[in-house]
Amino acid sequence: MRWIRNENVIWEELDNGALLIDAKNGSRWTLSATAATAWKLCDGKRTLDEMARVLRQKRESIAEFCRQFEALGLLQIRNAHILAAVAFRTTAQSPFSYQSAGLGSGPRRRPSPRGNSGPG
């Protein structure tokens, strides 16, 4: 099974993880360093076994991470028309931690002449 990132997800690497933003609805997630590495490996080219070797994690843990992110609409199975959808379960021992950073809504301000949106 090969997983690929959803093209609607904007992401940026941070010092110790990554930030994902769903461009369709503004939902945001912050990823731990391990989860960010798994995210980067979801390029549609690597199998779960290859990802497990790179991450030095159990294949089942990586598969669970990918299924959870599929349920959130962040990942999809490459050639999904061939494979059936799989339910996921959450375990407290997973090394792939992430959390919702909330929706990106709120007051918007026009940039100041200095180019930022802080106090003018």
Contacts in CASP RR format, 6 or more apart in sequence:
PFRMAT RR
TARGET T0000
AUTHOR 0000-0000-0000
METHOD contacts of the structure
MODEL  1
MRWIRNENVIWEELDNGALLIDAKNGSRWTLSATAATAWKLCDGKRTLDE
MARVLRQKRESIAEFCRQFEALGLLQIRNAHILAAVAFRTTAQSPFSYQS
AGLGSGPRRRPSPRGNSGPG
1 47 0 8 1.000
1 48 0 8 1.000
1 63 0 8 1.000
1 66 0 8 1.000
1 77 0 8 1.000
1 83 0 8 1.000
2 44 0 8 1.000
2 45 0 8 1.000
2 46 0 8 1.000
2 47 0 8 1.000
2 77 0 8 1.000
2 78 0 8 1.000
2 79 0 8 1.000
3 42 0 8 1.000
3 44 0 8 1.000
3 48 0 8 1.000
3 66 0 8 1.000
3 69 0 8 1.000
3 70 0 8 1.000
3 75 0 8 1.000
3 76 0 8 1.000
3 77 0 8 1.000
3 78 0 8 1.000
4 42 0 8 1.000
4 43 0 8 1.000
4 44 0 8 1.000
4 75 0 8 1.000
4 76 0 8 1.000
4 77 0 8 1.000
4 78 0 8 1.000
5 11 0 8 1.000
5 39 0 8 1.000
5 42 0 8 1.000
5 43 0 8 1.000
5 74 0 8 1.000
5 75 0 8 1.000
6 22 0 8 1.000
6 73 0 8 1.000
6 74 0 8 1.000
6 75 0 8 1.000
6 76 0 8 1.000
8 22 0 8 1.000
8 23 0 8 1.000
8 24 0 8 1.000
9 20 0 8 1.000
9 21 0 8 1.000
9 22 0 8 1.000
9 23 0 8 1.000
9 74 0 8 1.000
10 20 0 8 1.000
10 21 0 8 1.000
10 23 0 8 1.000
11 18 0 8 1.000
11 19 0 8 1.000
11 20 0 8 1.000
11 21 0 8 1.000
11 39 0 8 1.000
12 18 0 8 1.000
12 19 0 8 1.000
13 36 0 8 1.000
13 40 0 8 1.000
14 30 0 8 1.000
14 36 0 8 1.000
16 32 0 8 1.000
16 33 0 8 1.000
17 30 0 8 1.000
17 31 0 8 1.000
17 32 0 8 1.000
17 33 0 8 1.000
17 35 0 8 1.000
17 36 0 8 1.000
18 30 0 8 1.000
18 31 0 8 1.000
18 35 0 8 1.000
18 36 0 8 1.000
18 39 0 8 1.000
18 40 0 8 1.000
19 28 0 8 1.000
19 29 0 8 1.000
19 30 0 8 1.000
19 31 0 8 1.000
19 101 0 8 1.000
20 28 0 8 1.000
20 29 0 8 1.000
20 30 0 8 1.000
20 31 0 8 1.000
20 39 0 8 1.000
20 74 0 8 1.000
21 27 0 8 1.000
21 28 0 8 1.000
21 104 0 8 1.000
22 28 0 8 1.000
22 73 0 8 1.000
22 74 0 8 1.000
25 103 0 8 1.000
26 103 0 8 1.000
26 104 0 8 1.000
26 105 0 8 1.000
27 72 0 8 1.000
27 100 0 8 1.000
27 102 0 8 1.000
27 103 0 8 1.000
27 104 0 8 1.000
28 100 0 8 1.000
28 101 0 8 1.000
28 102 0 8 1.000
28 103 0 8 1.000
28 104 0 8 1.000
29 72 0 8 1.000
29 74 0 8 1.000
29 98 0 8 1.000
29 99 0 8 1.000
29 100 0 8 1.000
29 101 0 8 1.000
30 98 0 8 1.000
30 99 0 8 1.000
30 101 0 8 1.000
31 39 0 8 1.000
31 96 0 8 1.000
31 97 0 8 1.000
31 98 0 8 1.000
32 95 0 8 1.000
32 96 0 8 1.000
32 97 0 8 1.000
32 98 0 8 1.000
34 55 0 8 1.000
34 57 0 8 1.000
34 95 0 8 1.000
34 96 0 8 1.000
34 97 0 8 1.000
35 65 0 8 1.000
35 96 0 8 1.000
35 97 0 8 1.000
35 98 0 8 1.000
37 54 0 8 1.000
37 55 0 8 1.000
38 51 0 8 1.000
38 55 0 8 1.000
38 62 0 8 1.000
38 65 0 8 1.000
38 66 0 8 1.000
38 96 0 8 1.000
39 69 0 8 1.000
41 50 0 8 1.000
41 51 0 8 1.000
41 54 0 8 1.000
41 55 0 8 1.000
42 51 0 8 1.000
42 66 0 8 1.000
42 69 0 8 1.000
42 75 0 8 1.000
44 78 0 8 1.000
46 54 0 8 1.000
48 59 0 8 1.000
48 62 0 8 1.000
48 63 0 8 1.000
48 66 0 8 1.000
49 59 0 8 1.000
51 59 0 8 1.000
51 62 0 8 1.000
52 58 0 8 1.000
52 59 0 8 1.000
52 62 0 8 1.000
55 62 0 8 1.000
57 95 0 8 1.000
57 96 0 8 1.000
61 94 0 8 1.000
61 95 0 8 1.000
61 96 0 8 1.000
62 96 0 8 1.000
64 88 0 8 1.000
64 89 0 8 1.000
64 90 0 8 1.000
64 91 0 8 1.000
64 94 0 8 1.000
64 96 0 8 1.000
65 94 0 8 1.000
65 96 0 8 1.000
66 75 0 8 1.000
67 86 0 8 1.000
67 87 0 8 1.000
67 88 0 8 1.000
68 88 0 8 1.000
68 90 0 8 1.000
69 75 0 8 1.000
70 76 0 8 1.000
70 77 0 8 1.000
70 85 0 8 1.000
70 88 0 8 1.000
71 88 0 8 1.000
77 83 0 8 1.000
108 117 0 8 1.000
109 117 0 8 1.000
109 118 0 8 1.000
110 117 0 8 1.000
111 117 0 8 1.000
112 118 0 8 1.000
112 119 0 8 1.000
112 120 0 8 1.000
114 120 0 8 1.000
END
